Amino acid sequence: MRTFLMMTAMVAAAIAADRPANRQAAQQTRIAQGVRSGELTRAEAAKLEAEKRGLHREIVRDRVDGGRLTAAERAKIEAKQDRLSREIAKEKNDAQTRRR
């Protein structure tokens, strides 16, 4: 039973550690889908991509000191990812469309 609990805790920690990367991939997919559908203009997509790159650089910088994010770093990054996610949704639904 103890081994099972330890393995469960290890799996949960691994999932939590990869959460920022998983969210980045999902946001990339949302941006690409918005460009394909015309919901995002090229300028909007470029701005969102730049914000996403900046956030990625911050994650890499935070992981340099041990390979993992501290709870405070993770909370800060997740708040920024929440903000970026809202920005993606706002831009996709702002009634601007790409000219075809």
N, CA, C and O of each residue as an XYZ file, in Angstrom:
400
protein
N       0.817     -1.185      0.000
C       0.000      0.000      0.000
C       0.868      1.258      0.000
O       0.579      2.225     -0.706
N       1.929      1.231      0.798
C       2.815      2.388      0.872
C       3.473      2.656     -0.482
O       3.604      3.809     -0.892
N       3.886      1.594     -1.173
C       4.493      1.739     -2.491
C       3.512      2.368     -3.465
O       3.888      3.230     -4.259
N       2.265      1.944     -3.409
C       1.228      2.494     -4.283
C       1.056      3.991     -4.032
O       0.958      4.768     -4.982
N       1.018      4.403     -2.765
C       0.857      5.816     -2.426
C       2.042      6.642     -2.900
O       1.878      7.763     -3.382
N       3.237      6.080     -2.758
C       4.435      6.780     -3.226
C       4.413      6.941     -4.737
O       4.756      8.004     -5.255
N       4.011      5.893     -5.448
C       3.952      5.970     -6.910
C       2.894      6.971     -7.341
O       3.105      7.727     -8.290
N       1.763      6.984     -6.657
C       0.710      7.944     -6.972
C       1.204      9.366     -6.767
O       0.933     10.241     -7.589
N       1.917      9.602     -5.692
C       2.458     10.927     -5.413
C       3.479     11.332     -6.474
O       3.517     12.490     -6.887
N       4.297     10.393     -6.912
C       5.297     10.686     -7.940
C       4.633     11.026     -9.270
O       5.064     11.949     -9.960
N       3.602     10.296     -9.628
C       2.881     10.572    -10.868
C       2.215     11.944    -10.794
O       2.262     12.711    -11.756
N       1.600     12.252     -9.665
C       0.948     13.553     -9.488
C       1.969     14.684     -9.595
O       1.687     15.720    -10.197
N       3.145     14.492     -9.016
C       4.189     15.518     -9.098
C       4.671     15.693    -10.529
O       4.925     16.817    -10.960
N       4.798     14.612    -11.266
C       5.236     14.697    -12.663
C       4.201     15.425    -13.508
O       4.557     16.228    -14.370
N       2.940     15.154    -13.271
C       1.880     15.829    -14.015
C       1.883     17.314    -13.696
O       1.757     18.142    -14.598
N       2.024     17.660    -12.425
C       2.044     19.070    -12.028
C       3.250     19.781    -12.625
O       3.149     20.948    -13.004
N       4.377     19.107    -12.716
C       5.583     19.716    -13.270
C       5.430     20.011    -14.758
O       6.004     20.980    -15.255
N       4.673     19.199    -15.468
C       4.499     19.396    -16.904
C       3.297     20.257    -17.251
O       3.063     20.535    -18.428
N       2.528     20.686    -16.255
C       1.333     21.477    -16.533
C       1.632     22.730    -17.353
O       0.908     22.983    -18.316
N       2.656     23.534    -17.033
C       2.923     24.708    -17.871
C       3.199     24.335    -19.330
O       2.737     25.025    -20.239
N       3.940     23.261    -19.561
C       4.240     22.844    -20.932
C       2.969     22.382    -21.649
O       2.770     22.685    -22.825
N       2.117     21.652    -20.939
C       0.868     21.193    -21.545
C      -0.025     22.372    -21.897
O      -0.660     22.380    -22.952
N      -0.078     23.364    -21.022
C      -0.899     24.541    -21.304
C      -0.342     25.313    -22.485
O      -1.102     25.833    -23.303
N       0.982     25.392    -22.582
C       1.586     26.083    -23.722
C       1.197     25.405    -25.024
O       0.863     26.077    -25.999
N       1.238     24.095    -25.046
C       0.868     23.353    -26.254
C      -0.594     23.594    -26.602
O      -0.932     23.763    -27.773
N      -1.457     23.610    -25.604
C      -2.880     23.858    -25.857
C      -3.106     25.271    -26.382
O      -3.928     25.483    -27.274
N      -2.377     26.235    -25.829
C      -2.527     27.616    -26.301
C      -2.011     27.757    -27.731
O      -2.594     28.485    -28.534
N      -0.930     27.069    -28.045
C      -0.411     27.093    -29.410
C      -1.453     26.545    -30.382
O      -1.653     27.093    -31.466
N      -2.108     25.468    -29.986
C      -3.149     24.859    -30.822
C      -4.302     25.835    -31.023
O      -4.824     25.966    -32.130
N      -4.701     26.521    -29.951
C      -5.804     27.489    -30.062
C      -5.448     28.643    -30.987
O      -6.290     29.096    -31.763
N      -4.216     29.122    -30.915
C      -3.790     30.218    -31.787
C      -3.782     29.747    -33.244
O      -4.287     30.442    -34.126
N      -3.216     28.580    -33.489
C      -3.159     28.044    -34.854
C      -4.564     27.831    -35.417
O      -4.823     28.137    -36.581
N      -5.463     27.307    -34.592
C      -6.845     27.095    -35.038
C      -7.508     28.432    -35.365
O      -8.252     28.533    -36.341
N      -7.242     29.452    -34.559
C      -7.806     30.777    -34.804
C      -7.317     31.381    -36.112
O      -8.076     32.048    -36.815
N      -6.058     31.150    -36.436
C      -5.513     31.644    -37.709
C      -6.163     30.893    -38.867
O      -6.578     31.505    -39.851
N      -6.253     29.557    -38.751
C      -6.860     28.759    -39.832
C      -8.311     29.152    -40.088
O      -8.746     29.224    -41.237
N      -9.056     29.406    -39.017
C     -10.478     29.705    -39.172
C     -10.731     31.158    -39.550
O     -11.842     31.516    -39.940
N      -9.706     31.995    -39.435
C      -9.871     33.406    -39.737
C     -10.317     34.225    -38.537
O     -10.513     35.434    -38.660
N     -10.481     33.592    -37.373
C     -10.890     34.311    -36.164
C      -9.790     35.245    -35.667
O     -10.077     36.251    -35.018
N      -8.542     34.920    -35.967
C      -7.411     35.768    -35.589
C      -6.787     36.363    -36.839
O      -6.556     35.669    -37.829
N      -6.518     37.659    -36.775
C      -5.771     38.276    -37.861
C      -4.308     37.885    -37.697
O      -3.913     37.379    -36.647
N      -3.528     38.111    -38.702
C      -2.100     37.790    -38.600
C      -1.425     38.629    -37.517
O      -0.545     38.144    -36.805
N      -1.841     39.890    -37.397
C      -1.259     40.768    -36.376
C      -1.616     40.276    -34.971
O      -0.768     40.269    -34.078
N      -2.875     39.866    -34.778
C      -3.282     39.341    -33.478
C      -2.505     38.077    -33.140
O      -2.037     37.909    -32.014
N      -2.370     37.193    -34.119
C      -1.638     35.942    -33.901
C      -0.176     36.230    -33.568
O       0.395     35.588    -32.687
N       0.429     37.183    -34.262
C       1.830     37.518    -34.005
C       1.998     38.067    -32.591
O       2.969     37.738    -31.910
N       1.055     38.904    -32.147
C       1.123     39.457    -30.801
C       0.978     38.356    -29.752
O       1.715     38.335    -28.766
N       0.038     37.451    -29.959
C      -0.161     36.344    -29.019
C       1.051     35.411    -28.994
O       1.450     34.934    -27.932
N       1.628     35.155    -30.159
C       2.827     34.306    -30.235
C       3.992     34.946    -29.478
O       4.742     34.257    -28.787
N       4.139     36.269    -29.613
C       5.216     36.965    -28.906
C       5.021     36.851    -27.395
O       5.982     36.624    -26.660
N       3.784     37.009    -26.932
C       3.512     36.864    -25.505
C       3.816     35.440    -25.040
O       4.379     35.235    -23.964
N       3.438     34.461    -25.863
C       3.676     33.064    -25.522
C       5.175     32.770    -25.458
O       5.630     32.057    -24.564
N       5.945     33.318    -26.407
C       7.401     33.127    -26.389
C       8.029     33.732    -25.136
O       8.914     33.131    -24.527
N       7.571     34.917    -24.754
C       8.083     35.559    -23.545
C       7.812     34.725    -22.312
O       8.671     34.596    -21.440
N       6.621     34.159    -22.239
C       6.272     33.298    -21.114
C       7.122     32.033    -21.116
O       7.547     31.565    -20.059
N       7.370     31.480    -22.299
C       8.216     30.287    -22.393
C       9.635     30.590    -21.902
O      10.231     29.790    -21.180
N      10.167     31.741    -22.296
C      11.509     32.133    -21.827
C      11.535     32.246    -20.302
O      12.514     31.860    -19.664
N      10.468     32.770    -19.730
C      10.403     32.895    -18.279
C      10.380     31.522    -17.604
O      11.031     31.326    -16.578
N       9.641     30.582    -18.169
C       9.593     29.229    -17.616
C      10.979     28.592    -17.666
O      11.428     27.994    -16.688
N      11.650     28.720    -18.799
C      12.996     28.154    -18.949
C      13.933     28.784    -17.929
O      14.714     28.081    -17.288
N      13.863     30.093    -17.775
C      14.728     30.802    -16.825
C      14.456     30.334    -15.389
O      15.389     30.147    -14.608
N      13.180     30.148    -15.046
C      12.841     29.705    -13.691
C      13.299     28.276    -13.423
O      13.598     27.934    -12.279
N      13.359     27.446    -14.442
C      13.757     26.047    -14.252
C      15.266     25.849    -14.209
O      15.727     24.760    -13.866
N      16.041     26.861    -14.544
C      17.496     26.728    -14.602
C      18.087     26.339    -13.248
O      19.068     25.597    -13.191
N      17.508     26.822    -12.181
C      18.096     26.626    -10.862
C      17.802     25.276    -10.213
O      18.026     25.126     -9.012
N      17.320     24.313    -10.943
C      17.096     23.000    -10.358
C      16.234     22.116    -11.227
O      15.974     20.965    -10.879
N      15.796     22.626    -12.330
C      15.012     21.821    -13.245
C      13.530     21.775    -12.943
O      12.740     21.306    -13.763
N      13.148     22.254    -11.782
C      11.731     22.245    -11.404
C      11.315     23.639    -10.979
O      12.135     24.466    -10.582
N      10.025     23.872    -11.074
C       9.476     25.141    -10.636
C       9.075     25.035     -9.171
O       8.534     24.017     -8.737
N       9.344     26.099     -8.412
C       8.853     26.134     -7.044
C       7.350     26.400     -7.092
O       6.813     26.748     -8.144
N       6.689     26.242     -5.983
C       5.246     26.497     -5.931
C       4.946     27.952     -6.291
O       3.970     28.234     -6.987
N       5.780     28.871     -5.818
C       5.573     30.290     -6.118
C       5.769     30.570     -7.613
O       4.990     31.299     -8.227
N       6.824     29.978     -8.186
C       7.066     30.165     -9.624
C       5.922     29.582    -10.442
O       5.470     30.194    -11.411
N       5.458     28.407    -10.055
C       4.356     27.766    -10.780
C       3.092     28.621    -10.706
O       2.390     28.779    -11.705
N       2.798     29.174     -9.524
C       1.612     30.019     -9.355
C       1.710     31.273    -10.226
O       0.730     31.686    -10.846
N       2.904     31.872    -10.265
C       3.106     33.074    -11.071
C       2.931     32.762    -12.551
O       2.286     33.518    -13.277
N       3.496     31.662    -12.992
C       3.402     31.275    -14.402
C       1.969     30.909    -14.769
O       1.490     31.287    -15.838
N       1.285     30.182    -13.900
C      -0.095     29.809    -14.196
C      -0.993     31.041    -14.267
O      -1.920     31.079    -15.076
N      -0.731     32.049    -13.433
C      -1.509     33.293    -13.511
C      -1.275     33.976    -14.858
O      -2.209     34.492    -15.471
N      -0.020     33.974    -15.311
C       0.280     34.570    -16.617
C      -0.335     33.750    -17.748
O      -0.797     34.311    -18.741
N      -0.343     32.429    -17.601
C      -0.980     31.585    -18.618
C      -2.488     31.802    -18.630
O      -3.106     31.776    -19.694
N      -3.087     32.014    -17.463
C      -4.514     32.324    -17.400
C      -4.800     33.622    -18.154
O      -5.764     33.711    -18.915
N      -3.957     34.618    -17.934
C      -4.126     35.906    -18.599
C      -3.987     35.751    -20.116
O      -4.764     36.328    -20.877
N      -2.990     34.968    -20.552
C      -2.793     34.740    -21.983
C      -3.973     33.978    -22.572
O      -4.398     34.262    -23.692
N      -4.497     33.030    -21.840
C      -5.648     32.269    -22.318
C      -6.860     33.183    -22.514
O      -7.581     33.065    -23.504
N      -7.076     34.096    -21.560
C      -8.177     35.055    -21.708
C      -7.946     35.969    -22.905
O      -8.887     36.308    -23.623
N      -6.699     36.366    -23.118
C      -6.357     37.226    -24.260
C      -6.625     36.503    -25.576
O      -7.140     37.108    -26.516
N      -6.285     35.225    -25.655
C      -6.558     34.438    -26.865
C      -8.058     34.402    -27.125
O      -8.504     34.633    -28.249
N      -8.833     34.115    -26.089
C     -10.289     34.056    -26.240
C     -10.847     35.402    -26.676
O     -11.712     35.465    -27.549
N     -10.357     36.474    -26.073
C     -10.828     37.822    -26.423
C     -10.536     38.137    -27.887
O     -11.407     38.624    -28.607
N      -9.319     37.858    -28.320
C      -8.929     38.156    -29.701
C      -9.695     37.296    -30.703
O     -10.039     37.766    -31.788
N      -9.961     36.051    -30.348
C     -10.686     35.166    -31.263
C     -12.146     35.589    -31.409
O     -12.780     35.280    -32.419
N     -12.680     36.282    -30.424
C     -14.099     36.619    -30.432
C     -14.368     38.120    -30.554
O     -15.454     38.577    -30.197
N     -13.402     38.891    -31.049
C     -13.576     40.334    -31.105
C     -14.168     40.847    -32.418
O     -14.125     42.049    -32.680
N     -14.703     39.983    -33.222
C     -15.393     40.324    -34.470
C     -14.451     40.836    -35.569
O     -14.917     41.270    -36.623
N     -13.156     40.792    -35.339
C     -12.223     41.085    -36.425
C     -11.933     39.768    -37.115
O     -11.688     38.750    -36.467
N     -11.964     39.799    -38.417
C     -11.656     38.584    -39.167
C     -10.569     38.874    -40.179
O     -10.405     40.003    -40.641
N      -9.852     37.858    -40.505
C      -8.797     37.972    -41.498
C      -9.432     38.043    -42.863
O     -10.372     37.304    -43.156
N      -8.930     38.919    -43.695
C      -9.403     38.976    -45.076
C      -8.870     37.783    -45.819
O      -7.692     37.447    -45.702
N      -9.703     37.155    -46.564
C      -9.292     35.952    -47.282
C      -8.862     36.261    -48.672
O      -8.483     35.356    -49.417
